[in-house]
């Protein structure tokens, strides 16, 4: 056992004791005064010693852990750092009279990992300090960091704070480099992604330290070097001569490589990842660090192909068809994607089973497409396309979202912007259904039912969907119109179907007389409803829906009748007209011209199953509750900055906006001030879906371009809410993926991490485990994994969440300058010292003993109290 007492306080105690002895020796006042004085001085000595805090320490050996940086950037300093450390150790031995220091020393090399097989092209100071603290095992000691402080991974400052909390000091030693000639690649900037059919450009930063130029080189002449890009097998893809500054320095050189499609093998093209090596050739002799003359690079390839399928309504000359054509022209001018126009009926056939198997479209754009126009097989193909990792973009306002009948449909479930349901309509509706009961309506239309019977069932379903403020009237027609039901609140569906059960099909078709009756009845009911208290502030909406399967063959002059009905509907208060074309024989051109003049739309019903959905969509007129008309300024959404949209992207206005609401897990890019969401994106069913709820397709071109690039562009690692990084561990690394801001939507996903170049199902395909809400981590990866790009995919046959290429190892070089400021911060946090190895520099203090210690302060204080009591007793005696 040994007693530890601070020197200064111990000297004070000795001085007080000496003063007491002298005072007792010189004072001739008898025994009792001398005894009292001696006891008082003894009390003072004991109190001083107790305040000093002496400890009784058990024998033990302190520990000093030396962390040696073996990365490339420290290569020219390692030998000198070892010499300086040996000098410090020798100084510590000399201070103990030539004996070995009373502590043990552990040595841990580190670069990108502490121990194991380090990656020399990166420096993880945080992992090194954590390994040093683990070696101490919670006992007192010191960490000596031999490094230049150029960390390529976070965590060093947190490790220093943890060391300070444990009472461990961190000392750093960074000597000047050796005076040897050296050249290397100091930085390599290549694209993380490249087109397989486009040239690949790499920017290489090379430099040298200006020491000992090669023989025969004229004084002041630049150093001539060569840069080459090679494949792992040794094939050279590009070579370029360059000159470095005469007396040392750095220069950037651009290397242009041929398109990867011509030199990458089939496996690399299939996996999407190619690996390169950039090499520096120079004439310097005895370069002590040749490792920094070769740097690897991983590039994720994207193959050119038609990417965007533009789908519009079947009526190519209608509003929706013109919008689709305008969108296709905008794409072609912007060079964003190849647009292939198609109709809703062709969608399932063109997709051909998904993006991975069929025509290869990466995204589908639905432009002003009503929900009723999307047949069940087309919607199923769209879902398969999403599940195969494709994208979907929905645009429009006049025939999409609320006005397009999206509310409550399967299409709306795919979208980040939800249409307002019909129940939220702000105005009451007066709806007149005009039902064709001519002879052709008696033809079969589905199992065991005629067209007329299917239409009656659809009208019953419609009656159940109307609100309590709405009014429903019925007009049947063949050769003459017949008012079956005056506008009134809708009856129960079964009651309406029963009332129309006796309706029979027969006769010719004269449409326009029935329309005139319906328009007149709608205006009459609207005036009556407007006098009430439940019609809405702007009065009721007046709307007529025609259900027909044929042509108006009993109309003497269809053109004149069309003009007459259009003028009648346009007179105030305006009456809008929509139509449902039943079967293939309806005169769609006539119906299109009819509804276009009144602001309605034509909806297709190829089968009985689609008739009810088509009628419900046709019964929803565009109105202020669903289609907003006015002048609305644009404003950025919370996700605008993540998509690279600055203030200039929101300088315009829109005048036709479908009213929508943002889904909880969606990212809002833009909104219309005072009106609501305009553009949003989210991930759904393994793909990406974007919505743009305005009739003016190119009103905000920057916002539209961001949406197209998101769903139809390359799989982006900048996908909002997805972040990935490589966390360095002892002996290797692991991948960490964070689905930021997605909350419950990001939980429970089955994700795998695939090392590109490995076949599916191989050991290189690893599951990611959820370690925190929406955060996933891979099992430990080997050191070689640091040379590969990593691709994140859901654990399914085709779907992907996002393809994320983790950054390849940094191109560290021995020519890099040290980061002394960072080292100074690390040492200051733990109370250590920053040493440069200069002559006369202060030696490192020895570590604290590792054995247990016991404080003597309480015993000394108790002894002082006992002496004080004796002094009082001596005075009383």
N, C-alpha and C positions, 0 to 999 in steps of 0.2 A: 504493500500500500504506500501511497505517496500523498503528501499534502500540497495542494495548489493554492497559492495566495498571490493576488496582484502585487507587483513589486512596489509600486508607489505607496499603497496603503500599508503594506507590511513594513516599509521603512519608517512611515509615520508612527506606527505602533512601537517599533524599536526605539525611536527618538523619545517618545513619551516614557517608555520604560527606563531609558538612561537618565532622563531628567528626574524621575522619581528616585533613582538610586543616589544621584548626586545630592538632591535636596535632603534625603534622609541622612546622608553622610555629613553634611555641613551644618545641620541644625542641632544645636546642643540643648534641646529643651526637654530632655527626658524621654523615657521609652514611649509613653502614651501618645504624645504629639507626633513622634516619629512614626508610630504604628498607624495612626489615623492618616497621616500624609501618604504613607506607602499604600494603604488600602484605597485611598481616593485615586491615586495615580494608577493603580492596578485596575480599578473599575474603568478608567478612561482608556487604558490599553485594551481591555477586553471588548469594550464597546467599539473602538476603532477597528479591531480585528473582525468583529461580527459584521460591521458595515461593509468591510472589504469583501465579504462573501467567500471565505476559504472553502475548498472542497477536498474531500478524501477520495482520491481516484484509485480504482483498481488497475493493476497492470494491464495494458492493452496496446495494440499497435494501430495507429491511424492508417487511413487508406487514401492514396492519391491515384486517380484514374486519368490516364493520358489518352485523349481522343485525337487520333491522327487522321487528318484529311488526306485521303489517297485519290481524290478526284484529279482530273487533268489540270484544272485551273491552279492547283497548288503544287504541281509537279516540280517546277523550278525552285520552290522554296522548301521542299521537304527535307533535303539533305541539310540545309542550313538550320532549319528548325530543330532537327535531331541534335545537331552540334550544340545549339544554344541551350536545349533542354539538358544535355549532358553537363554543360557548364554550370547551369543552375543547380543541378544535383550535386556537383562537386563543391560548389559554394556552400550548400547546406551541410555537407559532410565536414568541410573545414570549420564551419561554425560549431560543430560538436567535437572538435579536437581530433579530427581525422577518422572518427568512427562512422559507421553507416548510419544514415538517418533512421530515427525511430518510427518509421512507417513503411508500409508496403506499397508497391506501385503496380497497377494493372494497366495494360496497353490494349486499346481497342481501335483498329483501323475502321474508317467509315468513308463512304461516298454517298451513293443513293440508298444504301442500306447499312445498318450497323452490324458488322460481322457477316458471315456467310460469303456470298459471291457478290461483292459490290459492283454497282454500275459506275464506271469511271466518268461518265458524261453528265453526271448530276451530283448535287451536293445537298444532302438532307441533314442540316444541323439539328433540327428538332429531334429526329430519330436518334442521332448520335448522343445528344444530351440525355434523352430518355434512357438509352442503353447504359450511360454512365451512372445515372441515378439508380438504375436497377442493379448495377454491379456493387454499389455501396450498400444496397439492401436496407436502407433506412438508417445506417450508422453514420456518424459524422465523418467528414472527409472533404476532399477538394477535387474539382474537375479541372484539368488543364487541357484547353482546346488549342490544338495546332491547326490553324485554318486561316484562309484569307477572308472568311466571312461572306463569300458569294453563295448564298443559299438559293437553291432552285425549288424548294418546297417550304410551305409555311410550318410554323410550330416551334421555332427556336425561342421566341420571346415567351411563349407560354411555358416552355420547359425551364427557362431561366427563372420565371416567377415561382414555379413549383420547387426548384432548387432552393430559392431563398426561403420559402416556407419550411423547408426541411433543414435549414441551417447549413446548406452546402454552398461553398463559394466556387465561382467559375472564374478561372484565369484564362486569358487568351494570349497566344504567342503567334505573331505574324512577322517573320523576318523579311528582309529584302531578298529578291531572287538572286540566283547564281549568275555570274557574269559569263554566260555561255550563249552561243548563237542559237536562236530558236525561231521557228515559223510555224504557223498553224491557221486553222479555220476558226475564227472567233465567233461567228454567227452564221446560221443557215436559215434563210426565210423562203420556204416553199409553200405552195397552197395546200391546205388540208384536203381540198377536193379539186378535181380536174375533170374536164370532158375527155372521154376516151378518144374522140376524133379531133381534138384541138391540140396545138403545141403546148408543151409544159414549160413554164418559165420559172427558174430558180434564181434567187439572189444570194450570192455567196460573199461573205465578208472575210477576207484573208489579211493577215498582217505578220510582221516580224519585229524583233526587238532591236535591230540595228547593231548587234554585237558581232564583231569579227566577220567581216564580209568575206566571201569566198576568194581564193587566190585568183589573180588576174583580172579582177573587176576594177575598172577605173574608179578613182575617188569621186564621190558625188553622183555616181550613176545609180539609177533605180535597180532594184533587185528583180530579175526576171524569173517568173514562176509560171506554172501551167495548172489549170483546173480541169478536172475531168469528172463526168457523171457516168457511173457504171451500174450495171445490173449485178445482183449477188453472184451470178455465175462468171463475172469478169468481162462481159461484153461492154464496150465503151459506147455510150450513146452520144456524147458531145465532149469536145475538148476545146479549150480556149486559152491563149497566152495572155498574161497580164503582167503589169509592172507595179511593184510595191514601192513606197517612198524610200528615197536613198538612205536616210539615216534612221529608219525605223518608222513604223506607223501601220495604218490599216487602209484598205481600199475595198469598195463594193464592186462586184462583177456580176453581170447577168448572164446566165447560161440558158439558152433556148434549146429544148429537147424536142425531137419529133413527136407526133401524136402517140400516146401510149398504145392505141389499138394496133400499131405496127410492130411494137417490140415486147408487149406484155404477153405472157403465155395464157393459154385458155383458162387455167385454174385461177390466175390472178384476175382476169377479166370477169370470171364468173363470181368470184368472191367479192370483187369490187375494190381490192387493195393490192397495190404494188409497192415493192420496197426497192430503194435505190441507195447508192453510196456515192458521196461526193468526195473526191480526193484532191490533195494539194501536192504538187511536185516542185521541189526547189533544190538549188545547188549547195545549200549550207551543209557543212560537215559537222558531225558529232552533235546533232540535235538531240538533247537529252529527253525529249518528250515527243516521239513520233506518233503517239496515239491521237493527238489533236489534229493530225493531217488527214483523217478519214472520219466522216460524219454520216450516219445513216439518215434516211428520210422515208417516211411512209405517206402515201397519197391514196385517197379514196377516189375511185373512178366513177364517173357517171356517163352512161352511154347515151348518145343522141337518139331520139325516137319521137314520133308524134306523141304528144303528151296530153293534149286537152281536147276533149270531145264536147262540142257546143250543141246543146239540145234545145230546140225551140218548139212552139206549137206546130201542129200539122198545117195550119193555114199560113203559108209562107208570106202572103201579102198582108196579113193582119198586123195588129199592134205588136203582139208577141213575136211574130216572125220577123218583123222589121227590127225589133230590138235585138233578136238573136243575130241577125245579119250585121247590125251595127257593132255588136260586141265582137264578132269574128273579125271584122275589118279593123277594129281597134287593136286586137291581139296581133294581127299581121303587121300593122304599122309599128307597134311597139317591139316586135321581135321577141315577145315573151314566150310564146308556145305556138305549135302548129294547131290550127283550128280546123276541125272536120265537121261541117254542119250535118245535123241529123234531126229527125223528128222523134217525138215521144214514142211513137209506135215502133221505131227502129232501135230504140235504146237497148233492149234486151239482146237483140241479135248482134248489134255492134260490139257490145261489151264482151260477148262470147264467153261468159263464165267467169270473168274477173280480170283484173289488170295483169295478173301473173300468167294467164293462160291465153287470153283472147287477143284482141287487136293491140294490146300493150299500152292503153291510155293510162296515164298516171292520175288524171283527174277528169271529172265530168262537170260541165257547167249547165245548169238548168236556168234558162232565161225566160222570164215572164211565162212560166209554165203552170197552169192551174193544177191542183191536186187531182182533179177528176181525169185529166189527160194522161196521168201516169198509171198505166195498167198494172195489176198485181205482179205480173211476170217482170215488168220493167223495174218496179220497185224492188223485187227480190234480186234482180241483177245488180241494182245499185248498192244494196246491202252487201252482196258478195264482193263487189268492187271495193267497198270500204274495208271489209274484213281481210282482203288481200293487200291492205296497206295503201290503197288509193285515196284520192281526195275528191271532195264534192264541193262545188260552189253554187249557191243559189242566189240569183239576182232578179230584181224586178220589184214592182209595187202595184201596178194596175191589175195584174192577173196572177200575182204571187202573194204568199203570206196570207194575211186576213182576206183581202179581196179575191185571192185564189183558192179560198176554201181550205187552207192548211190546218186550221184549228181542229184538234181532235183526230187528225189523221196520222197514219204511220210515217208519212213524209216529215211532219213536224217533229217527230221524235228524233230525227237525225240532226236537227238544226240547232245551232247555238242561240238563235233568236227565235222565240216562239211567237206565233201569231196570236193576237188577242182573240179569245173565244167569242162566239156569237152572243153569249150572255152579257158581254161587256159593251155591246153596241149602245151608242148614246141616244139613238133616235128610234122611235117606234117604226114598224114596217107594215105597209099595206101591200100584200102580195096577191096578185091575181094569177092563178095557174091556168093556162090555156091548153086543154088536152085534146089532141087529135083522136077522133074515134071513127075515122074513115075505114073503109073495108080492109085496107092493108094492115091496120092495127090488129086484126084478128089472126094474123099469122103467128105460128109458134115462135116463142122467144125464151128459150131455156126449157128445162124439164117440166112438162105438164102445165105450161102457162103460155098465154098469148102476150103480145106486146102490150095490149090494153090492160090485161090483168097485172102485168109487171109494173106498168105505169101507175095503176091504182094503189098497189102495195107501196110504191115509192112515195106517192102522195101521203099515204098514212104515216110513213116514217118521217116525212117532212113536217106533218102536223105536230108530231111529238117533239120536234126540235125548235119550234117557234116559241117566242116569249109571251108573257101574259099581256104585254101591251100591243102585240102584233095582231093584225087582221089577215084572214085568209079567205079568198074568194075563188070560185071555180067556174070556168067557162069551157064547155065542150063544143067541138065543131066537127062537121063533116062538110056538107055543102052549105049549111047554114049554122050560125052560132046559136048556142043555148046556154043561158045562165043557170047553172046547177046550184050555185050557192053564192049568195051575196056576201061581201066582205064582212067578217065577224070573227070574234076570237076562235082560235082553232079548236075543234072538238077533240076528244080522245082518239088516238089512231084507229083503234078497232071500230069505233062508231063511224068514222069517216069511210073506212073501207067497206063496211056493211052498207052504208048509204049509196055507194057507187057500184055495189055488186051487180045491180041490174043493168048497168050500162053495156050496150052492145055495139059492136063495130059494124059499119056498113056505109056505103055511099062514096061520093067523090070527096075532094079536098079543096076548100076555099078558106085560106088562112086569114086574109086581111080583114074581113068583116068581123071575125072573132076578136082580132086585136083591137079594132075600134071600140067594140063593146067593153073589152077589158080595160082599156085606157080610160074610158069615160067612167066606169064603175070605180076604178082606183082613185080618180080625182074626187069623186063624190064621197067616197069613204074617207079619203084624206082630209077633206074639209070638215067632215063630221068629227074626226078624231082630233083635229087641231083645236076645236072648240073645247075639248076636254082638258084635263089636268095632267095626263099621263102620256103625252105624245113626244116630249122632248122639247128643248128650248127652240130648236130650229124647225119644228114641225116634223111630221112623219115622212119617211121615205116611201116613194111610190115605185113599185117594181112589178114587171110582168115577165113570167117565164112560160115559154112555149115548149111543149113536148110533142114532137112529130117525127114520123118515120118516112115521109114522102115529099112530094112536090105539091104546090098549090095549083093543081091541074084544072080547077074550075074557075080560075081568076081570068077574066077577059083580057085585061091589060096589066100584067104584073108590075111593069115599070111605073105606071101611073099610080097603082095601088101602093107601091113601096114609097113613092114620094109623099103620098097623102098620109100614110101612117107615120112616116118619119117626122113630117111637119106637125102632126097632131101630138106626138110624143114629146117633141121639143118645146111646145108651147108651155108657158108657166102655169102651174108648177110642173116641173119636168118629170117625165115618167121614163125610167130606164127599162130596157128589154134585153133579156138573155134567152138562150135557146138550148135545148137538149136534143141532139140529133140521135135518134134511136135506130140502130142498125145501119147497114151500109148504103141504103137507097135514099137517104134524106138529101134534099137539095142544099148542100153545105154552102155553096156560093151564095145562094139567095139568103140563107140564114145569116151568113157572115156580113153581108151588106146591110141587112136589117138591124142587127145588133150594133154594128159599128157606128151607125148614124145616131144611136141613142146612148152609146157609152157602155154597152153590155159586152157579153162574150158568148161564144159557142162552146158547148161541152159535149164530149163524145161518150156514148154508151154502146159499146160493141156487144155487151151481153147483159143478161138480167141482173147479174151480181154487181155490175157497175152502174146500173141505172139509178139506184137510190143515192149513191155517192155523188153522181153527176148532178142530180136534181138539187141536192143540198148545196152543192157548190154554186149552181146557177141561181139559187135563191138568195145569194149574198151579194147585194149590189155594193159597188164602191161607195163609201160614205165617209164623213169626217171621223167616225169612230174607228174605221179600218184603213182608209186611205186619206192622208192629210194633204190638203192643197194649200199652198201659201209660199212664203219665202223664208226659208230656215237657214240660219248660219251654221256652219260646221264647227265642231269643237272636238279636241282629242279625247280619247278614252284612256283609262289607266294603262292599257297595254301598248299605246301608240309608240312610246319611246323604245320598247323592246323590239318593235318592227322597223325601227329606223325612220319613223315619221316625225319630222320636225314641224315647227309652227307653220311653215309655208305650205304644208300639205292640207291645211284646213282653211285656206283663204277663200274658198268658193261658197256657194249656197246650193240648196236643192229646193225644188218646188213641188215634188210629188213623192211622198214617203209613206210606206206601209207601216202602220202602227204595230210595234212589236214590244216584247219584253225580253230582257237578257236572262238566259238560263244561268243557274248558280255557278256552274263550273266553267263558264265561257269567259274568254278574254275579249273585252270591249276595245275596239280600235278607234271608232268614231261614233259621234252622236249628232243629231240635229237639235240645235238649241231650242228648248221649249217644246220639243216634239217627242224625243226618245231615242233609243239605240238605232244606229244606222248600219254599222259593220262590226262583225264579231267572228271569232274563230274558237274552235275547241277540238279536242280529240274524242272520237266516238267510234266504237266497234273496231278499234285497231287502226283507223284511218284519221284523216283530218278533214273537217267540214268548216266551211266559211259561209257567211250570209251577208248580203249587201242589199238592204231593203229600200231601194229607191228606183223610180222609173227612169231616171236620167243616168244611164249606165256609166258614162265617163264624166259625171259631174265633179268627182274628186279623183282624178287619175292616179295620184300617188297612193291613195287608200286602196283603189281597185288593183293597182299593180302589186301592192303588198299582199293582198288577198290571193291573187293569182299565183304569185311566187310561193306563197305558203302551201297551197294545196296542189299545185301542178309543178312546182319547182323541185329541185333535188331534195331528198330527205334531209332536213336542216337540223344541225346540232344547235342552232339558235332558236329552236322551237320554244316559245314562251312556257315557262314552268318546268323545263327539263334542264338539269345541270348535272354534269358528270366530271369526275376528276379521278386521278390516280393517287391513292394514299400509300406512302412508302412504309414498309414494315421491315423488321429484321429479316434479312435474307431474301426479300422479294417485295411484292406490292399487292394491293388489291384495288378493285374498281369500286367506286362509290357513286350512286345515282340518286339524285334528289328531285322528286317531282314537286317543285316549289309551288306553294299557293294552291294546290289542288285538293288538300284536305282529304275528306272521305273519298272523293273521286279518284285519288291516286292510291288508295289502299287496296290491298288484296290482289294486285295485278300479278300474274305469273310472268316473271321476266327472266331471260337468260342472257348471259354474256358470251358472245361468240368471238373467238380469235380468228380473224379472217385468214383464209388460206387453208383452214381445216374443214374437213367434211362434216356435214351435219350429223350430230349424234356422236362425234368423236370425243375423246377426253378433253379437247380444247373448248367444248361447249359446256359452260358451267351455269348453274342456277344462281340467281340473285335472291338473297334472303332479306325480308323486310325487318330491319333492326330498329326502326322508329317510324312514326306515322309518315307514310309516303317517302321513306328513305330506304334504299336497298344497297346491300354490299355483297361483293363476290367473296368466295373463299380465297385464301392466299394464293397469289400467282407466283410463278418462278421468276428469277431475275431476268430471263430471256423475254418475258412478256413485256418488258419495258421497251423493246424494239418494235412492237407490233401496234398497229392501230386496233382499237376495240370497237365492236359494233354492238349496240344494244337492241335486242329484239324481244318481243313477247314470246313465251314458250308455246307457240302454235306453229302450224305448218307454214303459213305464209305471212300472217300479220306482223307488222312492226309498229312500235311506238315512235321511235326515231332512230336514225342511224347516227351514232355519235362517235366521232373519231377523237380519241384522247390524244393529246399532244405527244409527238415522239420525243425521245430524250433530247435535251438541249445540247447544243454544240459548244460545250465548254472548251476553253483553250488555256494553255499555260501562259499565254500573253495577257490574260485579263488582269486588271488592277484590283488590289484588295479593297474590300468594303470595311474600312477601319471604323467608320461611324456605327455600323451595325454591330461589330464586335464590342465597341465601347458600350453600347446599350445593353448587350447581353451581360457583360461583366458588372456594369453598374447596378443592374437589377438584383444581383446576388451578392454584392459587396466584394467582388473580386477585382483583379488588376488586368490592364491591357499592357502587354510587354512587347517591345520591338527588338530586344536583344542588343540595345546600344550599350557601349562601355559604361560601367558604373551604375547600371540599372539595378533597382532594388530587387533583392532575391525574393522568391516566393516564400511566404511564411509556412511553417510546418503544419500539417493537418492536426486537428484535435485528437487526443487518444480515443481509441474505440471502446475502452473498458467502461464499466459503470462507475458513477461518481456519487458521493454523498455530501450534502452541504453541512458545514460545521458551524454555521451562523447561529442556529438555535442554541447549541450547547454553549457557545461563547457568551451569548446574551444571558443565559441562565447563570453562568459563572459570574458575570458582572453583577447580577442582581444579588447573588449570595455574598460577594465581597462588599457590596454597598450595605447590606444588613449588618455584616461584621463591623464595618466602619462606624455605623450608628451605635452599635452596642459598645464599641471601644470608647466612644465619646461619652456615653452615659456612665460608664464604669469608673 
